[in-house]
C-alpha cells in the first residue's frame, strides 16, 4: 500500500512538472511570436523590399525552426541541472534589484551626455576614414625620400651612436617574431569563423535596442504619472487643509458671537434685579412728583414760557454734549479698518499657536511668572482656569453610560458611529506574487475555482528560509559496525510517527519525540503532558486526535513543498499560506520535528527567533499548562475533523525612517472608551492590538498567560508566526490577517480557564481570509518608571505604534484601532502617557480609537476628559508633542507633577499670556 502511494505521488509530481513545462513552453512561444512580429516590422522599415525576393528560402525555414524548437528543448537536459542554480541565484538577483533601481537614475542622467558625445565620435571616425587614403598615397613617397634624406644628412648616424648597437638586437629578435607568426596565422581562421557569429548577433542587438527604448519611454511615462498623482494628492491635501482652516475660522466666529450673546445676556440678568429693586421706589416717587409739580409751576411761572424757547434752540438736546457726535463719527471711520484687519489676525492665529510652544520652552519660568503677575489682571488669569474645568463635565450629547455603582461605563463616540466605517474595509486587491509577497498556494487554481492547492516548489536550506524537517540536507550520522553512515532525519521521523497509529498511552509520545531528538533526551520533561492525559476524558477520543495529528504531520512534503521565507528585522515582507498548511506546520511543531530550533544558547543559529517546538509546554506541570493543553488540543480536534478552507497573511512592517512628530499637523481622532468588554470580542472588525513581546507569542509555549498568550491560544494559528518571524526591532510590527478563533475562555493569568469550542462566523474577504486583523507591537519594559519620560523612549513608542497603525493601502475609510493599556502592568508603563501615545499614533494614521480600560471606570473619565480637552482646544499631534517635550524636561528635574494636570496648566499659561 505504501509503495502504491509512493508511486501515485511520483506520478502526480511528474504530472505537475509536465504542466509547468507546458506553461513555460507556451510562454516561450508567445515571446517568440512577439519577437518575430517585431523583427518583421523592423525589416520592413529598414531593408529594401527586394531583399525578400533575393532570399526566398527564409519563409520556408522559419516553420521548420519552430517545429524543431520543442525537440531541442526536450533534448537539452542541461536545463534541468541549471534550474536549482537559478533558484539559488534568485535571492541574489532580488537583493541586487534595489541597487540597479538606485543606479537607474544615474544612467538616465548620463544618457543625454552620451547622446551629445555620439555625433562628435561619428565625426572623428569619418575624419579618420577620409584621411586614410591620403596617408596610403603618401606612404610610397616617404619611402622614396628616405635614401635621399640619408645621403643628404650623413651625420645622423654620428648623432645617434646607439643605432649600431641596437641593430644586432633586432636581428636576434627577428627569428622569435617569425616563430610567433604561425601562431597568429592559426588564430586568424578562428577570428574569421567568429566574425559571422558577431555579424549574426549584431541584428539581434539592433532588434533589442528599440525594445529598450520603449521600456525607457514606458518608465519615463510611469514616472511622470507618479509625479502627477503625487502632485494631485498634495493639492487635495492642501485644499482639505484650507477648508479645515476655513471651518475653524467660522467656528471661532460662531464661538465669539455666542460669547458676545452670553455676555449681553449676563449683563441683562445682572441689571434686571437692580431695575426690579428701583421700580417700587419710582412708583412711590411718582405721586409725590405729581403733587409737587403744581407747586413748582407756581413757584416758577416762567418755565412754560422758557420751554418752547429751549426746544427751538436745541430740539434734540445735542448741544448739551457736543463731543458725543464727534466720537460716533470716529468709531464709524475706524469700523472698516477693523473689519479689514480681522482676516489678517485670523491668518496669523495658527502661526502664533505653532510658535507659542517654542517661546514657552525658550523663556525661563520665573520671567514668565513675573510678567504674568505684572501684566495679567486677576480676572484674565481666572478665565482660562474656568475654561480648563469645563471639559471635566460629562456632556450627554457626545454619548455615555453610567453604572449604578457610580462612574462612567463608556464615554465618547457612540459605538454604532465607530462601526459605520467597517463597510468600507481596506480592499486588499487581487492576490498575486510579488518581490515582497510570498504565496504558498497555486494562484492559477485559486483564481479559477477558489481551490487551495499547494504551490509546487522545493525546499531551500539557507539562512533566508525555514529549514524544513523533510529537507534532504537534514541528516544525522548512524553508527554501524564498519563506521558511521549518514541518514535522512525525515525517514527516521516518518518511521517513529507511524508508531502513533496505535497509541494507547502518553509515554509513547515522549518516546517518539526523544527518538529523533537524542541530544535532549535527558533534558526534556513530559510531566505536564502525562498529567493531562491522566485527567482528560475520554482517552480514546484523545488518542484518536493524536493519531490524526501524526498523519497530518507526515503530509508535510505534499502540503508545504515550497520554501518558506524568514521575515527578518528591518524588512517589509508578507507571507500568505492556507489554514491547512498552518495546521500541518503546527502538527510538526507539536512533535518537535523542526531542526536547529531547540538550542537556547545566545550564539545559536536561531537565537534571535522564538522557539517553535512544543517541548517547553510538555514539562513542569502546572494549572496554567493544563488549560493551555486543553485549548491546543481543541484546535487540533477541529482541524483534523473538518479542515478549514481559508488563507492567513503574516505581514512584517518596517518604517523606512523616523517620523517628524513635532511638525505633524494631524487633528486628534475620535475616541470611544469603555470599562467593559475585551479587544477580541468587542473589537470585531477593527484593527486589534496585540500587546506583544519582541519575540512574538511571548510565553505561549511556556508559563506566560496574559493578553498576548491568551490571544495566541484561542486563535491557535497565530503560533505558526514564531516559525519564521525574527525578533521585532524598534520600528517593526507584525500584522496578521485572517486567523480563526477556535476556543472560548474565561479569566486571566492564573484564573484562565478553557470553556469549550468556539464557532467562528466572521466574514471572509476576497482572499478567503477571516475579517480579523491583529497587529503585534511590543512596548519597552522599564526597570525604572522614570525612564519612560525620556524623549528618546517616547519617540520609540510613537514610531512603534505608528508602524502598526499605518494603513497599507489607500481606502475611503480606515478601520478603527481597538486597543487598551498597552505596555503597562508588567512592563511598568504609565497608563496616561501610553494612552496619549496611542491617540497620537492613531491620529497620524487617520484611524479612530476604541479604548478598553478592563474595568477601570476612573481611567475612563480621566482619559476622555483629556481627549475632549484636546479636541475642544484644537490641538494637533505636533502641538501635543511639544507639550510632552516640555513635560519630559521638567520630569527629568523632578519638578513636574501629573501629566494631564501639566497639559491643562500649560494651555492655561499660554492662553493667559495671549
WOPEVEN-V307422 format. One record per residue. N is the residue number from 0. RES is the residue in one small letter. D_FIRST is the distance of its C-alpha to the first C-alpha in Angstrom with 2 decimals. Layout:
[[N & RES & D_FIRST] [N & RES & D_FIRST]]
//
This chain:
[[0 & x & 0.00] [1 & x & 3.81] [2 & x & 5.44] [3 & x & 5.10] [4 & x & 6.31] [5 & x & 8.63] [6 & x & 9.94] [7 & x & 10.55] [8 & x & 12.42] [9 & x & 14.30] [10 & x & 15.29] [11 & x & 16.54] [12 & x & 18.35] [13 & x & 20.02] [14 & x & 21.00] [15 & x & 22.62] [16 & x & 24.38] [17 & x & 25.66] [18 & x & 26.97] [19 & x & 28.61] [20 & x & 30.16] [21 & x & 31.46] [22 & x & 33.06] [23 & x & 34.67] [24 & x & 35.90] [25 & x & 37.47] [26 & x & 39.09] [27 & x & 40.56] [28 & x & 41.77] [29 & x & 43.57] [30 & x & 45.11] [31 & x & 46.23] [32 & x & 47.84] [33 & x & 49.58] [34 & x & 50.81] [35 & x & 52.05] [36 & x & 53.98] [37 & x & 55.57] [38 & x & 56.52] [39 & x & 58.14] [40 & x & 60.03] [41 & x & 61.37] [42 & x & 62.25] [43 & x & 64.32] [44 & x & 66.06] [45 & x & 66.85] [46 & x & 67.21] [47 & x & 69.76] [48 & x & 68.68] [49 & x & 69.85] [50 & x & 67.03] [51 & x & 64.53] [52 & x & 66.83] [53 & x & 67.12] [54 & x & 63.34] [55 & x & 62.03] [56 & x & 58.91] [57 & x & 57.26] [58 & x & 56.08] [59 & x & 54.57] [60 & x & 52.74] [61 & x & 51.15] [62 & x & 48.67] [63 & x & 47.74] [64 & x & 46.92] [65 & x & 44.75] [66 & x & 42.84] [67 & x & 42.35] [68 & x & 41.21] [69 & x & 37.48] [70 & x & 37.41] [71 & x & 38.92] [72 & x & 36.42] [73 & x & 33.45] [74 & x & 35.22] [75 & x & 35.82] [76 & x & 32.96] [77 & x & 35.33] [78 & x & 34.62] [79 & x & 31.04] [80 & x & 32.38] [81 & x & 35.10] [82 & x & 32.93] [83 & x & 32.09] [84 & x & 35.77] [85 & x & 36.82] [86 & x & 34.56] [87 & x & 36.16] [88 & x & 39.56] [89 & x & 39.02] [90 & x & 40.05] [91 & x & 43.09] [92 & x & 44.10] [93 & x & 43.73] [94 & x & 45.95] [95 & x & 48.46] [96 & x & 48.61] [97 & x & 51.07] [98 & x & 53.27] [99 & x & 53.43] [100 & x & 54.24] [101 & x & 57.03] [102 & x & 58.39] [103 & x & 58.35] [104 & x & 61.61] [105 & x & 63.34] [106 & x & 62.40] [107 & x & 63.59] [108 & x & 66.89] [109 & x & 67.32] [110 & x & 66.61] [111 & x & 70.09] [112 & x & 71.73] [113 & x & 69.94] [114 & x & 70.92] [115 & x & 74.54] [116 & x & 74.52] [117 & x & 73.02] [118 & x & 76.32] [119 & x & 78.20] [120 & x & 75.87] [121 & x & 76.16] [122 & x & 79.98] [123 & x & 80.04] [124 & x & 77.88] [125 & x & 80.25] [126 & x & 83.21] [127 & x & 81.83] [128 & x & 81.18] [129 & x & 84.77] [130 & x & 86.25] [131 & x & 84.29] [132 & x & 86.54] [133 & x & 89.62] [134 & x & 88.54] [135 & x & 87.81] [136 & x & 91.29] [137 & x & 92.96] [138 & x & 91.22] [139 & x & 93.56] [140 & x & 96.59] [141 & x & 95.54] [142 & x & 95.07] [143 & x & 98.55] [144 & x & 100.09] [145 & x & 98.57] [146 & x & 101.20] [147 & x & 103.95] [148 & x & 102.89] [149 & x & 102.78] [150 & x & 106.33] [151 & x & 107.56] [152 & x & 106.13] [153 & x & 106.51] [154 & x & 106.23] [155 & x & 102.50] [156 & x & 101.60] [157 & x & 104.04] [158 & x & 102.51] [159 & x & 99.00] [160 & x & 99.46] [161 & x & 95.73] [162 & x & 95.02] [163 & x & 96.31] [164 & x & 94.04] [165 & x & 90.96] [166 & x & 91.57] [167 & x & 90.63] [168 & x & 87.42] [169 & x & 86.49] [170 & x & 87.27] [171 & x & 84.93] [172 & x & 82.10] [173 & x & 82.56] [174 & x & 80.73] [175 & x & 77.74] [176 & x & 77.56] [177 & x & 77.84] [178 & x & 74.86] [179 & x & 72.83] [180 & x & 73.73] [181 & x & 71.36] [182 & x & 68.43] [183 & x & 69.46] [184 & x & 69.84] [185 & x & 66.25] [186 & x & 65.00] [187 & x & 66.97] [188 & x & 64.75] [189 & x & 61.65] [190 & x & 63.37] [191 & x & 64.32] [192 & x & 60.71] [193 & x & 59.54] [194 & x & 62.29] [195 & x & 60.68] [196 & x & 57.43] [197 & x & 59.39] [198 & x & 61.19] [199 & x & 57.92] [200 & x & 56.65] [201 & x & 59.90] [202 & x & 59.25] [203 & x & 55.83] [204 & x & 57.50] [205 & x & 60.09] [206 & x & 57.44] [207 & x & 55.74] [208 & x & 59.09] [209 & x & 59.54] [210 & x & 56.01] [211 & x & 56.81] [212 & x & 60.07] [213 & x & 58.37] [214 & x & 55.94] [215 & x & 58.95] [216 & x & 60.79] [217 & x & 57.74] [218 & x & 57.52] [219 & x & 61.26] [220 & x & 61.03] [221 & x & 58.23] [222 & x & 60.30] [223 & x & 63.33] [224 & x & 61.28] [225 & x & 60.05] [226 & x & 63.61] [227 & x & 64.89] [228 & x & 62.32] [229 & x & 63.23] [230 & x & 66.89] [231 & x & 66.25] [232 & x & 64.44] [233 & x & 67.29] [234 & x & 69.81] [235 & x & 68.07] [236 & x & 67.90] [237 & x & 71.59] [238 & x & 72.39] [239 & x & 70.54] [240 & x & 72.39] [241 & x & 75.69] [242 & x & 74.98] [243 & x & 74.03] [244 & x & 77.30] [245 & x & 79.18] [246 & x & 77.64] [247 & x & 78.45] [248 & x & 82.02] [249 & x & 82.39] [250 & x & 80.96] [251 & x & 83.48] [252 & x & 86.25] [253 & x & 85.30] [254 & x & 85.12] [255 & x & 88.55] [256 & x & 90.05] [257 & x & 88.53] [258 & x & 89.99] [259 & x & 93.38] [260 & x & 93.34] [261 & x & 92.39] [262 & x & 95.19] [263 & x & 97.71] [264 & x & 96.51] [265 & x & 96.94] [266 & x & 100.37] [267 & x & 101.38] [268 & x & 100.08] [269 & x & 102.09] [270 & x & 105.26] [271 & x & 104.94] [272 & x & 106.04] [273 & x & 108.96] [274 & x & 110.11] [275 & x & 109.78] [276 & x & 111.88] [277 & x & 114.52] [278 & x & 114.75] [279 & x & 116.84] [280 & x & 119.19] [281 & x & 119.79] [282 & x & 120.41] [283 & x & 122.96] [284 & x & 124.69] [285 & x & 124.98] [286 & x & 127.92] [287 & x & 129.63] [288 & x & 129.47] [289 & x & 130.72] [290 & x & 133.65] [291 & x & 134.36] [292 & x & 134.25] [293 & x & 137.69] [294 & x & 139.21] [295 & x & 137.67] [296 & x & 138.92] [297 & x & 142.36] [298 & x & 142.23] [299 & x & 141.09] [300 & x & 142.59] [301 & x & 141.77] [302 & x & 137.97] [303 & x & 137.96] [304 & x & 140.00] [305 & x & 137.78] [306 & x & 134.46] [307 & x & 134.87] [308 & x & 135.97] [309 & x & 132.78] [310 & x & 130.61] [311 & x & 132.40] [312 & x & 132.16] [313 & x & 128.53] [314 & x & 126.82] [315 & x & 123.34] [316 & x & 124.27] [317 & x & 122.56] [318 & x & 125.57] [319 & x & 125.10] [320 & x & 121.83] [321 & x & 122.07] [322 & x & 119.03] [323 & x & 116.51] [324 & x & 116.58] [325 & x & 116.12] [326 & x & 113.06] [327 & x & 111.52] [328 & x & 111.96] [329 & x & 110.41] [330 & x & 107.31] [331 & x & 106.93] [332 & x & 107.10] [333 & x & 104.50] [334 & x & 101.99] [335 & x & 100.68] [336 & x & 100.24] [337 & x & 98.16] [338 & x & 96.00] [339 & x & 95.43] [340 & x & 94.49] [341 & x & 91.98] [342 & x & 89.11] [343 & x & 89.69] [344 & x & 89.41] [345 & x & 86.21] [346 & x & 84.74] [347 & x & 85.73] [348 & x & 84.27] [349 & x & 80.61] [350 & x & 81.87] [351 & x & 83.89] [352 & x & 80.90] [353 & x & 78.76] [354 & x & 81.54] [355 & x & 82.43] [356 & x & 79.64] [357 & x & 80.59] [358 & x & 84.26] [359 & x & 83.49] [360 & x & 81.43] [361 & x & 84.10] [362 & x & 87.01] [363 & x & 87.79] [364 & x & 87.47] [365 & x & 91.04] [366 & x & 92.56] [367 & x & 90.59] [368 & x & 91.77] [369 & x & 95.38] [370 & x & 95.47] [371 & x & 93.79] [372 & x & 96.40] [373 & x & 99.21] [374 & x & 98.06] [375 & x & 95.96] [376 & x & 97.93] [377 & x & 96.72] [378 & x & 95.72] [379 & x & 93.60] [380 & x & 91.72] [381 & x & 91.08] [382 & x & 89.77] [383 & x & 86.44] [384 & x & 85.91] [385 & x & 86.25] [386 & x & 83.81] [387 & x & 81.36] [388 & x & 81.53] [389 & x & 80.85] [390 & x & 77.00] [391 & x & 76.89] [392 & x & 77.52] [393 & x & 74.52] [394 & x & 74.89] [395 & x & 73.84] [396 & x & 73.20] [397 & x & 70.42] [398 & x & 68.48] [399 & x & 67.75] [400 & x & 67.14] [401 & x & 68.97] [402 & x & 67.67] [403 & x & 69.96] [404 & x & 70.09] [405 & x & 71.41] [406 & x & 69.91] [407 & x & 68.06] [408 & x & 64.49] [409 & x & 63.97] [410 & x & 66.24] [411 & x & 66.20] [412 & x & 64.57] [413 & x & 63.15] [414 & x & 59.37] [415 & x & 59.34] [416 & x & 61.08] [417 & x & 58.67] [418 & x & 55.67] [419 & x & 57.38] [420 & x & 56.04] [421 & x & 52.38] [422 & x & 52.35] [423 & x & 52.94] [424 & x & 49.77] [425 & x & 49.27] [426 & x & 47.35] [427 & x & 44.53] [428 & x & 44.65] [429 & x & 41.71] [430 & x & 38.51] [431 & x & 38.28] [432 & x & 37.63] [433 & x & 40.64] [434 & x & 41.91] [435 & x & 42.17] [436 & x & 39.19] [437 & x & 35.51] [438 & x & 33.04] [439 & x & 29.30] [440 & x & 28.34] [441 & x & 28.49] [442 & x & 32.11] [443 & x & 31.84] [444 & x & 29.36] [445 & x & 31.40] [446 & x & 34.65] [447 & x & 33.30] [448 & x & 31.68] [449 & x & 31.59] [450 & x & 27.81] [451 & x & 26.79] [452 & x & 24.21] [453 & x & 24.07] [454 & x & 26.42] [455 & x & 24.80] [456 & x & 26.14] [457 & x & 25.75] [458 & x & 26.71] [459 & x & 30.19] [460 & x & 31.26] [461 & x & 34.99] [462 & x & 37.69] [463 & x & 37.50] [464 & x & 33.88] [465 & x & 31.65] [466 & x & 29.84] [467 & x & 26.21] [468 & x & 23.90] [469 & x & 21.27] [470 & x & 24.04] [471 & x & 24.02] [472 & x & 27.53] [473 & x & 26.45] [474 & x & 26.46] [475 & x & 27.81] [476 & x & 29.35] [477 & x & 27.90] [478 & x & 30.61] [479 & x & 30.04] [480 & x & 32.32] [481 & x & 33.49] [482 & x & 33.68] [483 & x & 31.58] [484 & x & 28.45] [485 & x & 27.38] [486 & x & 23.86] [487 & x & 22.15] [488 & x & 22.68] [489 & x & 19.72] [490 & x & 17.33] [491 & x & 19.30] [492 & x & 19.23] [493 & x & 15.45] [494 & x & 15.38] [495 & x & 18.26] [496 & x & 17.39] [497 & x & 14.14] [498 & x & 16.72] [499 & x & 18.20] [500 & x & 15.59] [501 & x & 17.99] [502 & x & 21.18] [503 & x & 24.41] [504 & x & 27.10] [505 & x & 28.19] [506 & x & 28.73] [507 & x & 24.98] [508 & x & 25.12] [509 & x & 28.11] [510 & x & 26.46] [511 & x & 23.41] [512 & x & 25.78] [513 & x & 28.16] [514 & x & 25.59] [515 & x & 25.38] [516 & x & 28.99] [517 & x & 30.72] [518 & x & 34.01] [519 & x & 34.51] [520 & x & 33.37] [521 & x & 36.96] [522 & x & 38.08] [523 & x & 35.64] [524 & x & 36.35] [525 & x & 34.26] [526 & x & 36.99] [527 & x & 36.98] [528 & x & 33.24] [529 & x & 33.69] [530 & x & 36.77] [531 & x & 35.04] [532 & x & 32.31] [533 & x & 35.12] [534 & x & 37.21] [535 & x & 34.70] [536 & x & 33.86] [537 & x & 31.62] [538 & x & 29.33] [539 & x & 26.33] [540 & x & 26.43] [541 & x & 26.90] [542 & x & 23.88] [543 & x & 21.78] [544 & x & 23.12] [545 & x & 22.31] [546 & x & 18.63] [547 & x & 18.60] [548 & x & 20.61] [549 & x & 18.18] [550 & x & 15.31] [551 & x & 18.01] [552 & x & 19.13] [553 & x & 15.85] [554 & x & 15.98] [555 & x & 19.20] [556 & x & 18.44] [557 & x & 17.57] [558 & x & 20.32] [559 & x & 23.03] [560 & x & 22.79] [561 & x & 26.60] [562 & x & 29.03] [563 & x & 30.98] [564 & x & 34.73] [565 & x & 36.93] [566 & x & 39.83] [567 & x & 42.64] [568 & x & 46.25] [569 & x & 48.82] [570 & x & 46.36] [571 & x & 45.71] [572 & x & 42.09] [573 & x & 39.71] [574 & x & 35.95] [575 & x & 34.17] [576 & x & 30.59] [577 & x & 28.71] [578 & x & 28.53] [579 & x & 24.72] [580 & x & 25.01] [581 & x & 27.62] [582 & x & 25.51] [583 & x & 22.69] [584 & x & 25.47] [585 & x & 27.10] [586 & x & 23.96] [587 & x & 23.82] [588 & x & 27.57] [589 & x & 27.20] [590 & x & 24.96] [591 & x & 27.43] [592 & x & 25.17] [593 & x & 27.75] [594 & x & 29.42] [595 & x & 33.22] [596 & x & 33.90] [597 & x & 34.86] [598 & x & 38.20] [599 & x & 41.39] [600 & x & 43.74] [601 & x & 46.20] [602 & x & 45.38] [603 & x & 41.60] [604 & x & 39.74] [605 & x & 38.99] [606 & x & 42.10] [607 & x & 43.29] [608 & x & 40.17] [609 & x & 39.29] [610 & x & 36.65] [611 & x & 33.27] [612 & x & 31.26] [613 & x & 31.93] [614 & x & 33.10] [615 & x & 36.75] [616 & x & 35.94] [617 & x & 34.46] [618 & x & 37.65] [619 & x & 41.28] [620 & x & 40.84] [621 & x & 43.31] [622 & x & 43.88] [623 & x & 43.12] [624 & x & 39.66] [625 & x & 38.78] [626 & x & 39.66] [627 & x & 37.76] [628 & x & 34.53] [629 & x & 35.05] [630 & x & 35.44] [631 & x & 32.40] [632 & x & 30.06] [633 & x & 31.47] [634 & x & 30.31] [635 & x & 26.69] [636 & x & 26.81] [637 & x & 28.05] [638 & x & 25.65] [639 & x & 22.46] [640 & x & 23.77] [641 & x & 25.18] [642 & x & 24.62] [643 & x & 28.05] [644 & x & 28.58] [645 & x & 31.34] [646 & x & 32.57] [647 & x & 34.56] [648 & x & 36.99] [649 & x & 38.27] [650 & x & 41.54] [651 & x & 43.53] [652 & x & 47.20] [653 & x & 49.91] [654 & x & 53.62] [655 & x & 55.02] [656 & x & 58.43] [657 & x & 60.44] [658 & x & 62.19] [659 & x & 65.98] [660 & x & 66.38] [661 & x & 70.16] [662 & x & 70.43] [663 & x & 67.88] [664 & x & 69.77] [665 & x & 67.03] [666 & x & 68.29] [667 & x & 66.97] [668 & x & 64.10] [669 & x & 64.03] [670 & x & 62.98] [671 & x & 61.67] [672 & x & 61.75] [673 & x & 60.74] [674 & x & 60.52] [675 & x & 57.84] [676 & x & 54.15] [677 & x & 51.42] [678 & x & 50.19] [679 & x & 46.65] [680 & x & 47.85] [681 & x & 51.25] [682 & x & 50.55] [683 & x & 47.95] [684 & x & 47.85] [685 & x & 49.92] [686 & x & 49.26] [687 & x & 48.44] [688 & x & 49.42] [689 & x & 47.26] [690 & x & 49.63] [691 & x & 47.36] [692 & x & 47.45] [693 & x & 47.35] [694 & x & 43.84] [695 & x & 42.33] [696 & x & 41.07] [697 & x & 43.57] [698 & x & 42.61] [699 & x & 39.80] [700 & x & 37.50] [701 & x & 40.51] [702 & x & 43.44] [703 & x & 44.92] [704 & x & 45.20] [705 & x & 47.74] [706 & x & 47.66] [707 & x & 45.05] [708 & x & 42.68] [709 & x & 42.87] [710 & x & 42.11] [711 & x & 39.03] [712 & x & 37.78] [713 & x & 38.36] [714 & x & 37.09] [715 & x & 34.18] [716 & x & 32.97] [717 & x & 36.14] [718 & x & 34.79] [719 & x & 32.56] [720 & x & 35.87] [721 & x & 36.36] [722 & x & 33.51] [723 & x & 35.46] [724 & x & 39.09] [725 & x & 41.68] [726 & x & 44.69] [727 & x & 47.00] [728 & x & 50.27] [729 & x & 53.71] [730 & x & 53.18] [731 & x & 49.46] [732 & x & 47.73] [733 & x & 44.19] [734 & x & 43.78] [735 & x & 40.61] [736 & x & 40.26] [737 & x & 37.85] [738 & x & 36.64] [739 & x & 35.90] [740 & x & 37.41] [741 & x & 35.15] [742 & x & 37.61] [743 & x & 41.17] [744 & x & 43.37] [745 & x & 46.94] [746 & x & 49.15] [747 & x & 49.38] [748 & x & 48.77] [749 & x & 49.16] [750 & x & 49.39] [751 & x & 46.12] [752 & x & 43.99] [753 & x & 40.78] [754 & x & 41.84] [755 & x & 38.67] [756 & x & 36.35] [757 & x & 37.93] [758 & x & 37.20] [759 & x & 38.12] [760 & x & 39.89] [761 & x & 41.20] [762 & x & 41.35] [763 & x & 39.28] [764 & x & 40.87] [765 & x & 40.13] [766 & x & 37.30] [767 & x & 35.62] [768 & x & 36.85] [769 & x & 38.51] [770 & x & 42.29] [771 & x & 42.46] [772 & x & 43.98] [773 & x & 44.43] [774 & x & 46.39] [775 & x & 46.22] [776 & x & 49.56] [777 & x & 50.65] [778 & x & 54.28] [779 & x & 56.25] [780 & x & 56.44] [781 & x & 60.14] [782 & x & 61.50] [783 & x & 64.98] [784 & x & 65.46] [785 & x & 68.33] [786 & x & 65.98] [787 & x & 64.51] [788 & x & 67.95] [789 & x & 67.92] [790 & x & 67.61] [791 & x & 64.88] [792 & x & 62.66] [793 & x & 63.72] [794 & x & 62.83] [795 & x & 59.42] [796 & x & 58.61] [797 & x & 59.95] [798 & x & 57.84] [799 & x & 54.72] [800 & x & 55.23] [801 & x & 56.12] [802 & x & 53.01] [803 & x & 50.92] [804 & x & 53.12] [805 & x & 53.72] [806 & x & 52.27] [807 & x & 49.77] [808 & x & 50.84] [809 & x & 54.06] [810 & x & 54.24] [811 & x & 56.97] [812 & x & 56.54] [813 & x & 54.53] [814 & x & 52.68] [815 & x & 54.80] [816 & x & 53.90] [817 & x & 52.99] [818 & x & 53.98] [819 & x & 55.96] [820 & x & 57.32] [821 & x & 55.31] [822 & x & 55.88] [823 & x & 58.01] [824 & x & 57.50] [825 & x & 55.80] [826 & x & 56.51] [827 & x & 60.27] [828 & x & 60.82] [829 & x & 63.94] [830 & x & 62.95] [831 & x & 65.82] [832 & x & 65.24] [833 & x & 61.48] [834 & x & 62.19] [835 & x & 64.65] [836 & x & 62.22] [837 & x & 59.49] [838 & x & 62.09] [839 & x & 63.29] [840 & x & 59.81] [841 & x & 58.84] [842 & x & 62.21] [843 & x & 61.69] [844 & x & 58.22] [845 & x & 59.85] [846 & x & 57.87] [847 & x & 59.29] [848 & x & 58.52] [849 & x & 57.39] [850 & x & 58.23] [851 & x & 57.10] [852 & x & 59.31] [853 & x & 57.16] [854 & x & 60.07] [855 & x & 62.95] [856 & x & 65.57] [857 & x & 68.26] [858 & x & 66.03] [859 & x & 65.54] [860 & x & 69.32] [861 & x & 69.89] [862 & x & 67.22] [863 & x & 68.17] [864 & x & 71.87] [865 & x & 71.21] [866 & x & 69.01] [867 & x & 71.69] [868 & x & 74.37] [869 & x & 72.54] [870 & x & 72.11] [871 & x & 75.72] [872 & x & 77.16] [873 & x & 75.03] [874 & x & 73.30] [875 & x & 70.93] [876 & x & 68.14] [877 & x & 70.32] [878 & x & 73.32] [879 & x & 71.34] [880 & x & 69.92] [881 & x & 73.52] [882 & x & 74.47] [883 & x & 71.49] [884 & x & 72.70] [885 & x & 76.14] [886 & x & 74.73] [887 & x & 72.60] [888 & x & 75.73] [889 & x & 77.62] [890 & x & 74.74] [891 & x & 74.81] [892 & x & 78.45] [893 & x & 77.66] [894 & x & 80.24] [895 & x & 77.87] [896 & x & 77.03] [897 & x & 74.50] [898 & x & 72.63] [899 & x & 73.25] [900 & x & 76.94] [901 & x & 77.34] [902 & x & 75.99] [903 & x & 78.40] [904 & x & 81.38] [905 & x & 80.54] [906 & x & 80.65] [907 & x & 83.87] [908 & x & 85.44] [909 & x & 84.48] [910 & x & 85.87] [911 & x & 89.08] [912 & x & 89.55] [913 & x & 89.54]]
//
